[in-house]
Amino acid sequence: MSMQAAVLMDPISGINPRKDTTFAMLLAARARGHDCWVFTLRDLWLKDGRAYGRLQPVAVQDQDKDFCLLGKAEVRPLDSFQVVLMRKDPPVDLDYLNACHILEHAGTWVVNDPAGLRHANEKLFPLQFSSYLPPYLVSSDMEEMRTFLSEHGEIVVKPLGARGGEGVFYLHEKDPNVGSILETVTGWGRHFVMAQRYLPAIREGDKRILLVDGEPIPGCVLRVPAAHDFRGNLVAGAKAQPAELTERDREICAAIGPLLRGRGLLFVGIDVIGGHLTEINVTSPTGAREIQRFFQVDAAEHFWQRLERGR
């Protein structure tokens, strides 16, 4: 049965179709006979208890240029769609959180669930599974951060609401920039950040695993940092390589899968470094295009099959 889907995302004109997972979802929807309409945060509003959007119908083609054709914008209530996909990229700022509040009034199925998104900070959500994490500290106190650094010798510090490796720093005890970096990332002690023990296995790669309805997609992406960097993010210059799921990976997925399903987080990407869970990405996780190229497995296809079964 054909579905009408509203996709809330960043402007589609700015994406890279070879890498963008939301674009993969649009392609899979087209192949399965569904109609998609796109809109941005600025096109979303709530009036008298009903959520509306200014949306454009979109037709997509799997090519690098002229990959989408947008139709005339229309104002529609979101409850006129069978499903709304929340695929806005971070930062998870006040506007993002307010949009999640509005989407709770959509009157239709929203995926990922907006309440689930609000409560699943991508850096803090994994803390419910601490046995799979490297040693970590969440604090705004710079002296606590220095103590943690002294305990482990090498650490990584990261902001709680960014993406793509933005604002992430590697620190070691003899680094003369420690003070300046901690001042920067914490805003002189005003903002909470996460510190994790540095994992040397990052040189071998940061594994991205995609889960649909709590179940891992066969095959995953190993993002190997560039020689001049330590971050396993493709936008930071890391290179994508194919990787298989290990028993440890499957153990982690089995542990977190029920909670993801319970919170309506149907499309999720987790990051695993050296067998340690480091992040659970719920906003707009990527990796589908790379997995499809490496393994001929379409995570977006699996996703639509799940949506077609209904809530």
C-alpha positions in Angstrom: 0.0 0.0 0.0 1.4 3.4 -1.0 2.3 5.8 1.8 2.6 9.5 2.0 5.6 10.5 4.1 6.8 13.9 5.3 10.6 14.1 5.8 11.9 16.9 8.0 15.5 17.4 7.1 18.1 20.1 6.3 17.7 21.6 2.9 18.0 18.8 0.4 19.9 21.0 -2.1 22.9 20.9 0.3 23.3 17.2 0.7 25.9 14.8 -0.8 23.7 12.2 -2.5 26.5 9.6 -2.5 26.8 9.7 1.3 23.5 10.9 2.6 21.3 8.3 4.4 18.2 10.5 4.2 18.6 10.5 0.5 18.9 6.7 0.6 15.5 6.7 2.4 14.0 8.8 -0.3 15.3 6.5 -3.0 14.0 3.4 -1.2 10.6 5.1 -0.7 10.4 5.9 -4.4 11.3 2.3 -5.3 8.5 1.0 -3.1 5.9 3.3 -4.5 5.7 5.8 -1.6 5.3 9.6 -2.0 7.7 11.8 -0.1 7.5 15.5 0.8 10.4 17.4 2.4 10.5 20.4 4.7 12.8 22.0 7.2 12.6 23.3 10.8 11.6 26.8 9.5 8.6 25.2 7.7 7.2 23.6 10.8 4.6 25.2 13.2 1.9 24.4 15.7 -1.5 26.1 15.7 -4.4 25.4 18.0 -3.1 22.0 18.9 -2.4 20.9 15.3 1.0 20.6 13.6 1.5 22.0 10.1 4.3 22.1 7.6 5.1 24.0 4.4 6.2 21.0 2.3 7.4 20.3 -1.2 6.9 17.0 -3.0 10.2 15.5 -4.1 11.3 13.2 -6.8 14.8 11.7 -6.5 17.2 10.0 -8.8 20.4 8.1 -7.8 22.9 10.3 -9.4 25.4 12.9 -8.3 23.9 15.9 -10.1 20.3 16.9 -10.6 19.4 14.2 -8.1 16.1 15.8 -6.9 13.2 17.6 -8.4 11.1 19.7 -5.9 7.4 20.5 -6.6 5.4 23.5 -5.5 5.3 24.1 -1.7 2.0 23.4 0.0 0.8 23.9 3.6 -0.5 20.7 5.0 -1.3 19.4 8.4 1.1 16.7 9.4 -1.8 14.3 10.3 -2.5 14.1 6.5 0.6 11.9 6.2 1.0 8.3 7.2 4.4 8.9 8.7 6.8 11.8 9.5 10.5 11.1 9.4 12.5 13.4 11.7 15.9 13.5 10.0 17.2 16.9 10.9 21.0 16.9 11.6 22.4 18.1 14.9 23.3 20.3 16.7 20.6 19.3 19.1 20.0 22.8 20.2 16.9 24.6 21.6 15.3 24.8 18.2 15.8 21.1 17.6 14.3 20.3 21.0 11.3 22.6 20.4 10.7 21.0 17.1 10.5 17.6 18.9 7.9 19.1 21.2 5.9 20.3 18.2 6.2 16.9 16.5 4.5 15.3 19.5 1.4 17.0 18.3 1.7 15.7 14.7 -1.3 13.5 15.1 0.5 10.7 13.1 3.4 8.4 13.4 6.8 10.2 13.9 10.0 8.3 13.4 12.3 8.5 15.3 9.8 9.2 18.1 10.3 12.9 19.2 10.0 12.1 22.9 12.6 9.4 22.4 14.9 11.8 20.6 14.6 14.4 23.4 15.6 11.8 26.0 18.4 10.2 24.0 21.3 12.5 24.0 23.8 10.7 21.7 26.7 11.0 24.1 24.8 10.4 27.3 22.2 7.7 26.2 25.0 5.0 26.1 25.7 5.5 29.8 22.8 3.2 30.5 25.1 0.5 29.1 28.2 1.4 31.1 29.7 -2.1 31.0 30.2 -1.7 27.2 31.8 1.8 27.5 35.4 2.9 28.0 36.0 4.8 31.3 34.3 8.2 31.0 33.5 11.4 32.9 30.7 13.9 32.3 31.4 17.2 34.0 31.8 20.9 33.5 34.6 21.1 36.1 38.0 21.6 34.5 39.9 20.3 37.6 37.8 17.1 37.4 38.8 16.8 33.8 42.5 17.3 34.6 42.2 14.6 37.3 40.6 12.2 34.8 43.4 13.0 32.3 46.0 12.2 35.0 44.3 8.9 35.7 44.3 7.7 32.1 47.1 9.6 30.4 45.2 10.1 27.2 41.6 11.1 26.8 39.1 12.4 24.3 36.8 15.3 25.2 33.6 16.1 23.2 30.6 18.4 23.4 27.3 16.8 24.1 25.2 18.2 21.3 27.5 18.4 18.2 28.0 16.0 15.3 30.6 14.8 12.8 33.5 15.1 15.2 32.9 18.9 15.7 34.6 20.2 18.8 36.2 16.9 19.7 39.8 17.0 21.1 42.4 14.5 21.9 44.5 15.3 25.1 47.5 13.8 26.7 49.2 14.8 30.0 52.1 16.6 28.5 50.0 18.7 26.0 50.7 22.4 26.8 47.2 23.2 25.3 45.3 21.2 28.0 44.2 24.3 29.9 43.1 26.2 26.8 41.2 23.3 25.3 39.3 22.6 28.5 38.4 26.3 28.8 37.1 26.2 25.2 35.1 23.0 25.4 33.5 23.8 28.8 33.1 27.5 28.2 35.2 28.2 31.3 33.2 25.7 33.3 29.7 26.6 32.1 29.0 23.6 29.9 29.0 19.9 30.5 31.2 17.8 28.3 32.1 14.2 28.0 35.6 12.8 28.5 36.5 9.2 27.5 39.7 7.3 27.9 41.4 7.4 24.5 41.2 4.1 22.7 44.3 3.4 20.6 42.1 1.0 18.5 40.7 4.1 16.8 43.7 3.9 14.5 42.1 0.7 13.1 38.8 2.5 12.7 35.5 3.6 14.3 32.8 1.0 13.4 29.3 2.4 12.5 26.6 -0.2 12.9 23.0 0.6 11.8 20.0 -0.9 13.6 16.4 -1.0 12.3 13.9 -1.6 15.1 16.7 -2.7 17.4 18.1 -5.3 15.0 21.6 -4.7 13.3 21.8 -4.5 9.6 24.2 -7.1 8.1 27.6 -5.5 7.4 28.9 -2.2 8.8 31.3 0.6 8.0 34.7 1.0 9.5 35.7 4.6 9.4 39.5 4.8 9.5 40.9 8.2 10.6 43.1 10.2 8.3 46.8 10.0 9.1 46.8 13.6 10.4 43.7 13.2 12.6 42.3 10.9 15.3 38.6 11.3 14.6 36.7 8.4 12.9 34.2 10.7 11.2 33.8 10.7 7.4 33.2 14.5 7.3 36.5 14.9 9.2 38.4 13.0 6.5 38.1 9.4 7.7 38.0 6.7 5.0 35.2 4.2 4.8 36.0 0.5 4.7 33.8 -2.6 4.9 33.6 -4.5 8.2 31.7 -7.5 9.5 29.7 -7.6 12.8 31.7 -9.4 15.5 30.2 -11.4 18.4 31.0 -8.4 20.6 29.1 -6.1 18.3 26.1 -8.5 18.3 26.2 -8.6 22.1 26.1 -4.8 22.3 23.2 -4.7 19.8 21.2 -7.3 21.7 21.7 -5.3 24.9 20.5 -2.0 23.6 17.9 -3.2 21.0 14.9 -3.6 23.4 15.4 -0.1 24.8 15.6 1.4 21.3 12.3 -0.4 20.3 10.6 0.7 23.5 11.4 4.3 22.9 10.4 4.3 19.3 13.9 4.8 18.0 13.6 2.7 14.8 16.6 3.9 12.9 19.8 4.2 14.9 23.5 4.1 14.4 26.0 3.1 17.1 29.7 3.6 17.1 32.0 0.9 18.4 35.8 1.3 18.8 37.9 -1.7 19.9 34.8 -3.5 21.2 33.7 -0.4 23.2 30.4 1.4 22.6 31.1 5.1 22.4 27.9 6.7 21.0 24.3 5.9 20.1 23.2 8.1 17.2 19.5 8.7 17.0 19.0 12.0 15.2 20.1 11.4 11.6 22.5 8.5 11.7 24.5 7.9 8.5 26.2 4.9 6.9 23.5 3.4 4.7 25.0 4.4 1.4 28.4 3.0 2.3 26.9 -0.3 3.6 24.9 -0.6 0.4 28.1 -0.1 -1.8 30.1 -2.6 0.3 27.5 -5.3 0.9 24.6 -4.7 -1.4 22.4 -4.5 1.6 20.0 -1.5 1.7 19.4 -0.4 5.2 16.9 2.1 3.9 14.9 -0.7 2.3 14.8 -2.5 5.6 13.6 0.7 7.2 10.7 1.1 4.9 9.7 -2.6 5.2 9.5 -1.9 9.0 7.4 1.3 8.4 5.0 -0.6 6.1 4.2 -3.0 9.0 2.9 0.0 11.0 3.2 1.0 14.6 
